């Protein structure tokens, strides 16, 4: 995640594509403070990315409540869904700030 921050120009807002690259790590708390602030700021202003983050968080929470006994087919469908969301975000939002 550190490379993402280092490549950014100072003062430039994060794009949807940049946020999509680190969203899972952000939700897991695995990004540095600067990245967390920039992603958080983007999510506050970008409805689409904010909804995506809420969806991912709701899925994570539901899986956590369920425990370790998660059906492999369900995980495959969840991964495919996440990949489709990321592809749609990359195609529709690449390079455009929120």
Biopython code that builds the backbone (N, CA, C, O; Angstrom):
import numpy as np
from Bio.PDB.StructureBuilder import StructureBuilder

atoms = [
    (1, "UNK", "N", (0.809, -1.180, 0.000)),
    (1, "UNK", "CA", (0.000, 0.000, 0.000)),
    (1, "UNK", "C", (0.860, 1.253, 0.000)),
    (1, "UNK", "O", (0.442, 2.302, -0.492)),
    (2, "UNK", "N", (2.038, 1.145, 0.542)),
    (2, "UNK", "CA", (2.905, 2.302, 0.652)),
    (2, "UNK", "C", (3.229, 2.894, -0.718)),
    (2, "UNK", "O", (3.271, 4.114, -0.872)),
    (3, "UNK", "N", (3.458, 2.032, -1.719)),
    (3, "UNK", "CA", (3.760, 2.514, -3.061)),
    (3, "UNK", "C", (2.645, 3.357, -3.640)),
    (3, "UNK", "O", (2.894, 4.294, -4.400)),
    (4, "UNK", "N", (1.423, 3.027, -3.284)),
    (4, "UNK", "CA", (0.274, 3.798, -3.770)),
    (4, "UNK", "C", (0.373, 5.224, -3.274)),
    (4, "UNK", "O", (0.141, 6.167, -4.031)),
    (5, "UNK", "N", (0.714, 5.387, -2.013)),
    (5, "UNK", "CA", (0.822, 6.721, -1.433)),
    (5, "UNK", "C", (1.995, 7.470, -2.046)),
    (5, "UNK", "O", (1.876, 8.653, -2.365)),
    (6, "UNK", "N", (3.101, 6.811, -2.208)),
    (6, "UNK", "CA", (4.295, 7.476, -2.728)),
    (6, "UNK", "C", (4.112, 7.950, -4.165)),
    (6, "UNK", "O", (4.703, 8.955, -4.559)),
    (7, "UNK", "N", (3.313, 7.253, -4.947)),
    (7, "UNK", "CA", (3.113, 7.641, -6.352)),
    (7, "UNK", "C", (2.167, 8.827, -6.506)),
    (7, "UNK", "O", (2.135, 9.464, -7.559)),
    (8, "UNK", "N", (1.414, 9.120, -5.483)),
    (8, "UNK", "CA", (0.422, 10.192, -5.561)),
    (8, "UNK", "C", (1.094, 11.553, -5.514)),
    (8, "UNK", "O", (2.087, 11.738, -4.809)),
    (9, "UNK", "N", (0.559, 12.496, -6.257)),
    (9, "UNK", "CA", (1.049, 13.877, -6.188)),
    (9, "UNK", "C", (0.414, 14.565, -5.004)),
    (9, "UNK", "O", (-0.773, 14.378, -4.734)),
    (10, "UNK", "N", (1.186, 15.351, -4.303)),
    (10, "UNK", "CA", (0.693, 16.038, -3.104)),
    (10, "UNK", "C", (-0.518, 16.893, -3.445)),
    (10, "UNK", "O", (-0.513, 17.626, -4.434)),
    (11, "UNK", "N", (-1.547, 16.796, -2.626)),
    (11, "UNK", "CA", (-2.727, 17.626, -2.783)),
    (11, "UNK", "C", (-3.759, 17.104, -3.761)),
    (11, "UNK", "O", (-4.889, 17.592, -3.773)),
    (12, "UNK", "N", (-3.409, 16.136, -4.572)),
    (12, "UNK", "CA", (-4.347, 15.592, -5.562)),
    (12, "UNK", "C", (-5.288, 14.619, -4.871)),
    (12, "UNK", "O", (-4.856, 13.779, -4.081)),
    (13, "UNK", "N", (-6.561, 14.735, -5.167)),
    (13, "UNK", "CA", (-7.551, 13.825, -4.586)),
    (13, "UNK", "C", (-7.381, 12.422, -5.165)),
    (13, "UNK", "O", (-6.971, 12.255, -6.314)),
    (14, "UNK", "N", (-7.696, 11.435, -4.361)),
    (14, "UNK", "CA", (-7.646, 10.045, -4.810)),
    (14, "UNK", "C", (-8.746, 9.802, -5.832)),
    (14, "UNK", "O", (-9.843, 10.348, -5.711)),
    (15, "UNK", "N", (-8.460, 8.995, -6.827)),
    (15, "UNK", "CA", (-9.466, 8.615, -7.818)),
    (15, "UNK", "C", (-10.173, 7.352, -7.362)),
    (15, "UNK", "O", (-9.696, 6.654, -6.468)),
    (16, "UNK", "N", (-11.295, 7.063, -7.968)),
    (16, "UNK", "CA", (-12.036, 5.845, -7.662)),
    (16, "UNK", "C", (-11.174, 4.609, -7.936)),
    (16, "UNK", "O", (-11.202, 3.652, -7.161)),
    (17, "UNK", "N", (-10.422, 4.623, -9.015)),
    (17, "UNK", "CA", (-9.566, 3.485, -9.353)),
    (17, "UNK", "C", (-8.488, 3.285, -8.297)),
    (17, "UNK", "O", (-8.180, 2.148, -7.941)),
    (18, "UNK", "N", (-7.914, 4.362, -7.794)),
    (18, "UNK", "CA", (-6.887, 4.248, -6.752)),
    (18, "UNK", "C", (-7.479, 3.705, -5.463)),
    (18, "UNK", "O", (-6.871, 2.863, -4.800)),
    (19, "UNK", "N", (-8.661, 4.182, -5.108)),
    (19, "UNK", "CA", (-9.327, 3.702, -3.895)),
    (19, "UNK", "C", (-9.676, 2.221, -4.042)),
    (19, "UNK", "O", (-9.523, 1.452, -3.093)),
    (20, "UNK", "N", (-10.144, 1.817, -5.223)),
    (20, "UNK", "CA", (-10.501, 0.412, -5.455)),
    (20, "UNK", "C", (-9.296, -0.503, -5.220)),
    (20, "UNK", "O", (-9.457, -1.632, -4.754)),
    (21, "UNK", "N", (-8.095, -0.023, -5.539)),
    (21, "UNK", "CA", (-6.895, -0.840, -5.367)),
    (21, "UNK", "C", (-6.592, -1.135, -3.906)),
    (21, "UNK", "O", (-5.984, -2.163, -3.607)),
    (22, "UNK", "N", (-6.995, -0.269, -2.992)),
    (22, "UNK", "CA", (-6.634, -0.434, -1.583)),
    (22, "UNK", "C", (-7.846, -0.600, -0.666)),
    (22, "UNK", "O", (-7.687, -0.664, 0.553)),
    (23, "UNK", "N", (-9.044, -0.670, -1.226)),
    (23, "UNK", "CA", (-10.248, -0.668, -0.404)),
    (23, "UNK", "C", (-10.284, -1.825, 0.591)),
    (23, "UNK", "O", (-10.568, -1.612, 1.770)),
    (24, "UNK", "N", (-10.003, -3.033, 0.140)),
    (24, "UNK", "CA", (-10.033, -4.182, 1.053)),
    (24, "UNK", "C", (-9.020, -4.026, 2.178)),
    (24, "UNK", "O", (-9.332, -4.301, 3.336)),
    (25, "UNK", "N", (-7.824, -3.590, 1.850)),
    (25, "UNK", "CA", (-6.797, -3.380, 2.869)),
    (25, "UNK", "C", (-7.216, -2.273, 3.833)),
    (25, "UNK", "O", (-6.974, -2.368, 5.036)),
    (26, "UNK", "N", (-7.840, -1.233, 3.308)),
    (26, "UNK", "CA", (-8.345, -0.144, 4.142)),
    (26, "UNK", "C", (-9.383, -0.663, 5.133)),
    (26, "UNK", "O", (-9.322, -0.353, 6.322)),
    (27, "UNK", "N", (-10.334, -1.451, 4.642)),
    (27, "UNK", "CA", (-11.386, -1.983, 5.506)),
    (27, "UNK", "C", (-10.827, -2.946, 6.551)),
    (27, "UNK", "O", (-11.391, -3.085, 7.636)),
    (28, "UNK", "N", (-9.726, -3.606, 6.226)),
    (28, "UNK", "CA", (-9.078, -4.525, 7.165)),
    (28, "UNK", "C", (-8.142, -3.805, 8.124)),
    (28, "UNK", "O", (-7.601, -4.420, 9.043)),
    (29, "UNK", "N", (-7.945, -2.494, 7.914)),
    (29, "UNK", "CA", (-7.047, -1.732, 8.770)),
    (29, "UNK", "C", (-5.578, -1.965, 8.463)),
    (29, "UNK", "O", (-4.726, -1.803, 9.336)),
    (30, "UNK", "N", (-5.279, -2.345, 7.230)),
    (30, "UNK", "CA", (-3.912, -2.678, 6.836)),
    (30, "UNK", "C", (-3.286, -1.644, 5.911)),
    (30, "UNK", "O", (-2.521, -2.001, 5.015)),
    (31, "UNK", "N", (-3.598, -0.378, 6.116)),
    (31, "UNK", "CA", (-2.957, 0.698, 5.348)),
    (31, "UNK", "C", (-2.349, 1.692, 6.332)),
    (31, "UNK", "O", (-2.751, 1.762, 7.493)),
    (32, "UNK", "N", (-1.385, 2.451, 5.853)),
    (32, "UNK", "CA", (-0.760, 3.462, 6.706)),
    (32, "UNK", "C", (-1.738, 4.608, 6.956)),
    (32, "UNK", "O", (-2.776, 4.701, 6.300)),
    (33, "UNK", "N", (-1.404, 5.465, 7.895)),
    (33, "UNK", "CA", (-2.300, 6.556, 8.301)),
    (33, "UNK", "C", (-2.643, 7.500, 7.157)),
    (33, "UNK", "O", (-3.797, 7.901, 7.012)),
    (34, "UNK", "N", (-1.658, 7.856, 6.346)),
    (34, "UNK", "CA", (-1.902, 8.779, 5.239)),
    (34, "UNK", "C", (-2.881, 8.178, 4.236)),
    (34, "UNK", "O", (-3.812, 8.850, 3.790)),
    (35, "UNK", "N", (-2.669, 6.915, 3.884)),
    (35, "UNK", "CA", (-3.578, 6.244, 2.950)),
    (35, "UNK", "C", (-4.971, 6.147, 3.552)),
    (35, "UNK", "O", (-5.963, 6.361, 2.854)),
    (36, "UNK", "N", (-5.057, 5.827, 4.839)),
    (36, "UNK", "CA", (-6.361, 5.727, 5.496)),
    (36, "UNK", "C", (-7.103, 7.060, 5.445)),
    (36, "UNK", "O", (-8.307, 7.090, 5.190)),
    (37, "UNK", "N", (-6.396, 8.158, 5.685)),
    (37, "UNK", "CA", (-7.045, 9.478, 5.624)),
    (37, "UNK", "C", (-7.514, 9.793, 4.209)),
    (37, "UNK", "O", (-8.627, 10.286, 4.025)),
    (38, "UNK", "N", (-6.691, 9.519, 3.219)),
    (38, "UNK", "CA", (-7.061, 9.835, 1.834)),
    (38, "UNK", "C", (-8.231, 8.974, 1.358)),
    (38, "UNK", "O", (-9.146, 9.472, 0.702)),
    (39, "UNK", "N", (-8.199, 7.683, 1.691)),
    (39, "UNK", "CA", (-9.306, 6.811, 1.300)),
    (39, "UNK", "C", (-10.574, 7.234, 2.036)),
    (39, "UNK", "O", (-11.642, 7.322, 1.431)),
    (40, "UNK", "N", (-10.463, 7.496, 3.339)),
    (40, "UNK", "CA", (-11.617, 7.935, 4.118)),
    (40, "UNK", "C", (-12.233, 9.201, 3.565)),
    (40, "UNK", "O", (-13.456, 9.313, 3.474)),
    (41, "UNK", "N", (-11.393, 10.158, 3.192)),
    (41, "UNK", "CA", (-11.880, 11.417, 2.622)),
    (41, "UNK", "C", (-12.594, 11.156, 1.294)),
    (41, "UNK", "O", (-13.635, 11.754, 1.022)),
    (42, "UNK", "N", (-12.040, 10.267, 0.470)),
    (42, "UNK", "CA", (-12.668, 9.941, -0.807)),
    (42, "UNK", "C", (-14.035, 9.286, -0.569)),
    (42, "UNK", "O", (-15.015, 9.616, -1.238)),
    (43, "UNK", "N", (-14.088, 8.355, 0.388)),
    (43, "UNK", "CA", (-15.340, 7.648, 0.655)),
    (43, "UNK", "C", (-16.421, 8.590, 1.169)),
    (43, "UNK", "O", (-17.606, 8.352, 0.933)),
    (44, "UNK", "N", (-16.037, 9.645, 1.861)),
    (44, "UNK", "CA", (-17.007, 10.622, 2.352)),
    (44, "UNK", "C", (-17.674, 11.386, 1.212)),
    (44, "UNK", "O", (-18.824, 11.807, 1.334)),
    (45, "UNK", "N", (-16.955, 11.565, 0.107)),
    (45, "UNK", "CA", (-17.450, 12.407, -0.981)),
    (45, "UNK", "C", (-17.908, 11.638, -2.218)),
    (45, "UNK", "O", (-18.577, 12.197, -3.087)),
    (46, "UNK", "N", (-17.550, 10.361, -2.297)),
    (46, "UNK", "CA", (-17.892, 9.574, -3.485)),
    (46, "UNK", "C", (-18.967, 8.552, -3.120)),
    (46, "UNK", "O", (-18.702, 7.582, -2.411)),
    (47, "UNK", "N", (-20.153, 8.780, -3.603)),
    (47, "UNK", "CA", (-21.279, 7.903, -3.267)),
    (47, "UNK", "C", (-21.025, 6.469, -3.725)),
    (47, "UNK", "O", (-21.263, 5.523, -2.974)),
    (48, "UNK", "N", (-20.547, 6.309, -4.939)),
    (48, "UNK", "CA", (-20.331, 4.967, -5.491)),
    (48, "UNK", "C", (-19.313, 4.185, -4.671)),
    (48, "UNK", "O", (-19.564, 3.038, -4.304)),
    (49, "UNK", "N", (-18.172, 4.793, -4.382)),
    (49, "UNK", "CA", (-17.144, 4.099, -3.600)),
    (49, "UNK", "C", (-17.609, 3.880, -2.168)),
    (49, "UNK", "O", (-17.301, 2.856, -1.559)),
    (50, "UNK", "N", (-18.350, 4.843, -1.634)),
    (50, "UNK", "CA", (-18.883, 4.696, -0.288)),
    (50, "UNK", "C", (-19.844, 3.523, -0.193)),
    (50, "UNK", "O", (-19.803, 2.758, 0.771)),
    (51, "UNK", "N", (-20.702, 3.382, -1.185)),
    (51, "UNK", "CA", (-21.637, 2.253, -1.209)),
    (51, "UNK", "C", (-20.891, 0.935, -1.369)),
    (51, "UNK", "O", (-21.255, -0.067, -0.754)),
    (52, "UNK", "N", (-19.856, 0.935, -2.185)),
    (52, "UNK", "CA", (-19.048, -0.274, -2.365)),
    (52, "UNK", "C", (-18.387, -0.665, -1.045)),
    (52, "UNK", "O", (-18.368, -1.840, -0.678)),
    (53, "UNK", "N", (-17.849, 0.316, -0.342)),
    (53, "UNK", "CA", (-17.214, 0.047, 0.950)),
    (53, "UNK", "C", (-18.234, -0.490, 1.949)),
    (53, "UNK", "O", (-17.949, -1.432, 2.688)),
    (54, "UNK", "N", (-19.418, 0.107, 1.970)),
    (54, "UNK", "CA", (-20.469, -0.373, 2.874)),
    (54, "UNK", "C", (-20.865, -1.800, 2.549)),
    (54, "UNK", "O", (-21.089, -2.604, 3.453)),
    (55, "UNK", "N", (-20.954, -2.125, 1.259)),
    (55, "UNK", "CA", (-21.316, -3.471, 0.831)),
    (55, "UNK", "C", (-20.256, -4.469, 1.265)),
    (55, "UNK", "O", (-20.576, -5.514, 1.833)),
    (56, "UNK", "N", (-18.990, -4.147, 0.998)),
    (56, "UNK", "CA", (-17.903, -5.033, 1.412)),
    (56, "UNK", "C", (-17.918, -5.224, 2.926)),
    (56, "UNK", "O", (-17.739, -6.343, 3.406)),
    (57, "UNK", "N", (-18.128, -4.149, 3.683)),
    (57, "UNK", "CA", (-18.120, -4.244, 5.136)),
    (57, "UNK", "C", (-19.275, -5.107, 5.629)),
    (57, "UNK", "O", (-19.108, -5.903, 6.553)),
    (58, "UNK", "N", (-20.438, -4.953, 5.019)),
    (58, "UNK", "CA", (-21.592, -5.763, 5.411)),
    (58, "UNK", "C", (-21.337, -7.245, 5.135)),
    (58, "UNK", "O", (-21.722, -8.103, 5.931)),
    (59, "UNK", "N", (-20.693, -7.542, 4.017)),
    (59, "UNK", "CA", (-20.361, -8.930, 3.684)),
    (59, "UNK", "C", (-19.360, -9.478, 4.693)),
    (59, "UNK", "O", (-19.513, -10.596, 5.183)),
    (60, "UNK", "N", (-18.330, -8.685, 5.003)),
    (60, "UNK", "CA", (-17.333, -9.115, 5.983)),
    (60, "UNK", "C", (-17.986, -9.367, 7.335)),
    (60, "UNK", "O", (-17.685, -10.364, 7.992)),
    (61, "UNK", "N", (-18.872, -8.479, 7.756)),
    (61, "UNK", "CA", (-19.542, -8.627, 9.047)),
    (61, "UNK", "C", (-20.409, -9.891, 9.072)),
    (61, "UNK", "O", (-20.418, -10.625, 10.060)),
    (62, "UNK", "N", (-21.134, -10.138, 7.979)),
    (62, "UNK", "CA", (-21.983, -11.326, 7.904)),
    (62, "UNK", "C", (-21.141, -12.596, 7.954)),
    (62, "UNK", "O", (-21.509, -13.561, 8.625)),
    (63, "UNK", "N", (-20.025, -12.602, 7.255)),
    (63, "UNK", "CA", (-19.142, -13.770, 7.281)),
    (63, "UNK", "C", (-18.545, -13.972, 8.668)),
    (63, "UNK", "O", (-18.402, -15.106, 9.125)),
    (64, "UNK", "N", (-18.197, -12.886, 9.335)),
    (64, "UNK", "CA", (-17.627, -12.986, 10.680)),
    (64, "UNK", "C", (-18.658, -13.555, 11.664)),
    (64, "UNK", "O", (-18.316, -14.356, 12.534)),
    (65, "UNK", "N", (-19.908, -13.139, 11.519)),
    (65, "UNK", "CA", (-20.960, -13.662, 12.391)),
    (65, "UNK", "C", (-21.182, -15.151, 12.147)),
    (65, "UNK", "O", (-21.507, -15.905, 13.064)),
    (66, "UNK", "N", (-21.005, -15.546, 10.927)),
    (66, "UNK", "CA", (-21.243, -16.938, 10.557)),
    (66, "UNK", "C", (-20.133, -17.842, 11.069)),
    (66, "UNK", "O", (-20.376, -19.018, 11.342)),
    (67, "UNK", "N", (-18.946, -17.329, 11.202)),
    (67, "UNK", "CA", (-17.819, -18.129, 11.673)),
    (67, "UNK", "C", (-17.021, -18.706, 10.528)),
    (67, "UNK", "O", (-17.109, -18.241, 9.391)),
    (68, "UNK", "N", (-16.263, -19.698, 10.832)),
    (68, "UNK", "CA", (-15.352, -20.298, 9.846)),
    (68, "UNK", "C", (-16.034, -21.254, 8.882)),
    (68, "UNK", "O", (-15.449, -21.582, 7.849)),
    (69, "UNK", "N", (-17.225, -21.708, 9.168)),
    (69, "UNK", "CA", (-17.910, -22.691, 8.342)),
    (69, "UNK", "C", (-18.621, -22.028, 7.163)),
    (69, "UNK", "O", (-19.851, -21.990, 7.114)),
    (70, "UNK", "N", (-17.848, -21.510, 6.222)),
    (70, "UNK", "CA", (-18.407, -20.852, 5.048)),
    (70, "UNK", "C", (-18.266, -21.786, 3.853)),
    (70, "UNK", "O", (-17.186, -22.308, 3.578)),
    (71, "UNK", "N", (-19.360, -21.984, 3.158)),
    (71, "UNK", "CA", (-19.393, -22.852, 1.993)),
    (71, "UNK", "C", (-18.443, -22.331, 0.913)),
    (71, "UNK", "O", (-18.460, -21.141, 0.599)),
    (72, "UNK", "N", (-17.621, -23.203, 0.349)),
    (72, "UNK", "CA", (-16.637, -22.818, -0.664)),
    (72, "UNK", "C", (-17.305, -22.197, -1.887)),
    (72, "UNK", "O", (-16.760, -21.268, -2.483)),
    (73, "UNK", "N", (-18.480, -22.700, -2.268)),
    (73, "UNK", "CA", (-19.186, -22.124, -3.422)),
    (73, "UNK", "C", (-19.617, -20.697, -3.135)),
    (73, "UNK", "O", (-19.586, -19.846, -4.024)),
    (74, "UNK", "N", (-20.019, -20.431, -1.905)),
    (74, "UNK", "CA", (-20.396, -19.059, -1.529)),
    (74, "UNK", "C", (-19.201, -18.128, -1.621)),
    (74, "UNK", "O", (-19.321, -16.999, -2.096)),
    (75, "UNK", "N", (-18.047, -18.601, -1.167)),
    (75, "UNK", "CA", (-16.834, -17.787, -1.273)),
    (75, "UNK", "C", (-16.476, -17.521, -2.727)),
    (75, "UNK", "O", (-16.071, -16.411, -3.072)),
    (76, "UNK", "N", (-16.619, -18.518, -3.574)),
    (76, "UNK", "CA", (-16.334, -18.327, -5.004)),
    (76, "UNK", "C", (-17.260, -17.276, -5.607)),
    (76, "UNK", "O", (-16.818, -16.415, -6.368)),
    (77, "UNK", "N", (-18.545, -17.349, -5.266)),
    (77, "UNK", "CA", (-19.491, -16.348, -5.773)),
    (77, "UNK", "C", (-19.150, -14.963, -5.245)),
    (77, "UNK", "O", (-19.238, -13.979, -5.980)),
    (78, "UNK", "N", (-18.764, -14.878, -3.983)),
    (78, "UNK", "CA", (-18.387, -13.596, -3.383)),
    (78, "UNK", "C", (-17.150, -13.014, -4.061)),
    (78, "UNK", "O", (-17.102, -11.818, -4.347)),
    (79, "UNK", "N", (-16.154, -13.851, -4.316)),
    (79, "UNK", "CA", (-14.943, -13.383, -5.005)),
    (79, "UNK", "C", (-15.281, -12.884, -6.411)),
    (79, "UNK", "O", (-14.784, -11.843, -6.841)),
    (80, "UNK", "N", (-16.125, -13.627, -7.122)),
    (80, "UNK", "CA", (-16.518, -13.222, -8.472)),
    (80, "UNK", "C", (-17.262, -11.893, -8.440)),
    (80, "UNK", "O", (-17.050, -11.036, -9.298)),
    (81, "UNK", "N", (-18.133, -11.723, -7.451)),
    (81, "UNK", "CA", (-18.862, -10.475, -7.298)),
    (81, "UNK", "C", (-17.890, -9.320, -7.056)),
    (81, "UNK", "O", (-18.006, -8.269, -7.685)),
    (82, "UNK", "N", (-16.944, -9.511, -6.157)),
    (82, "UNK", "CA", (-15.947, -8.483, -5.875)),
    (82, "UNK", "C", (-15.115, -8.134, -7.096)),
    (82, "UNK", "O", (-14.828, -6.963, -7.343)),
    (83, "UNK", "N", (-14.729, -9.139, -7.853)),
    (83, "UNK", "CA", (-13.942, -8.895, -9.066)),
    (83, "UNK", "C", (-14.755, -8.112, -10.094)),
    (83, "UNK", "O", (-14.226, -7.217, -10.754)),
    (84, "UNK", "N", (-16.046, -8.447, -10.232)),
    (84, "UNK", "CA", (-16.905, -7.694, -11.161)),
    (84, "UNK", "C", (-17.024, -6.240, -10.738)),
    (84, "UNK", "O", (-16.963, -5.341, -11.577)),
    (85, "UNK", "N", (-17.195, -6.003, -9.436)),
    (85, "UNK", "CA", (-17.277, -4.626, -8.939)),
    (85, "UNK", "C", (-15.993, -3.864, -9.246)),
    (85, "UNK", "O", (-16.033, -2.717, -9.690)),
    (86, "UNK", "N", (-14.867, -4.505, -9.008)),
    (86, "UNK", "CA", (-13.588, -3.849, -9.259)),
    (86, "UNK", "C", (-13.411, -3.545, -10.740)),
    (86, "UNK", "O", (-12.938, -2.466, -11.097)),
    (87, "UNK", "N", (-13.787, -4.487, -11.608)),
    (87, "UNK", "CA", (-13.671, -4.268, -13.050)),
    (87, "UNK", "C", (-14.579, -3.142, -13.514)),
    (87, "UNK", "O", (-14.173, -2.312, -14.327)),
    (88, "UNK", "N", (-15.804, -3.106, -13.005)),
    (88, "UNK", "CA", (-16.731, -2.032, -13.369)),
    (88, "UNK", "C", (-16.198, -0.689, -12.896)),
    (88, "UNK", "O", (-16.298, 0.310, -13.608)),
    (89, "UNK", "N", (-15.634, -0.665, -11.703)),
    (89, "UNK", "CA", (-15.064, 0.582, -11.168)),
    (89, "UNK", "C", (-13.885, 1.041, -11.994)),
    (89, "UNK", "O", (-13.749, 2.231, -12.280)),
    (90, "UNK", "N", (-13.018, 0.096, -12.385)),
    (90, "UNK", "CA", (-11.859, 0.445, -13.203)),
    (90, "UNK", "C", (-12.287, 0.966, -14.579)),
    (90, "UNK", "O", (-11.716, 1.928, -15.092)),
    (91, "UNK", "N", (-13.295, 0.320, -15.167)),
    (91, "UNK", "CA", (-13.731, 0.707, -16.508)),
    (91, "UNK", "C", (-14.484, 2.034, -16.494)),
    (91, "UNK", "O", (-14.299, 2.865, -17.383)),
    (92, "UNK", "N", (-15.332, 2.232, -15.487)),
    (92, "UNK", "CA", (-16.171, 3.412, -15.457)),
    (92, "UNK", "C", (-15.561, 4.605, -14.745)),
    (92, "UNK", "O", (-16.009, 5.734, -14.946)),
    (93, "UNK", "N", (-14.547, 4.380, -13.915)),
    (93, "UNK", "CA", (-14.031, 5.442, -13.082)),
    (93, "UNK", "C", (-12.533, 5.694, -13.276)),
    (93, "UNK", "O", (-11.978, 6.580, -12.626)),
    (94, "UNK", "N", (-11.888, 4.961, -14.125)),
    (94, "UNK", "CA", (-10.442, 5.068, -14.262)),
    (94, "UNK", "C", (-10.018, 6.508, -14.515)),
    (94, "UNK", "O", (-10.412, 7.149, -15.490)),
    (95, "UNK", "N", (-9.190, 6.982, -13.580)),
    (95, "UNK", "CA", (-8.613, 8.301, -13.760)),
    (95, "UNK", "C", (-9.514, 9.463, -13.437)),
    (95, "UNK", "O", (-9.073, 10.610, -13.514)),
    (96, "UNK", "N", (-10.759, 9.218, -13.078)),
    (96, "UNK", "CA", (-11.637, 10.345, -12.797)),
    (96, "UNK", "C", (-11.842, 10.499, -11.302)),
    (96, "UNK", "O", (-12.219, 9.535, -10.636)),
    (97, "UNK", "N", (-11.603, 11.693, -10.751)),
    (97, "UNK", "CA", (-11.812, 11.891, -9.321)),
    (97, "UNK", "C", (-13.295, 11.866, -8.996)),
    (97, "UNK", "O", (-14.134, 12.106, -9.864)),
    (98, "UNK", "N", (-13.608, 11.579, -7.757)),
    (98, "UNK", "CA", (-15.019, 11.516, -7.319)),
    (98, "UNK", "C", (-15.627, 12.889, -7.292)),
    (98, "UNK", "O", (-16.800, 13.039, -6.951)),
]
sb = StructureBuilder()
sb.init_structure("model")
sb.init_model(0)
sb.init_chain("A")
sb.init_seg("    ")
for serial, (resi, resn, name, xyz) in enumerate(atoms, 1):
    if name == "N":
        sb.init_residue(resn, " ", resi, " ")
    sb.init_atom(name, np.array(xyz, "f"), 0.0, 1.0, " ", f" {name:<3s}", serial, name[0])
structure = sb.get_structure()
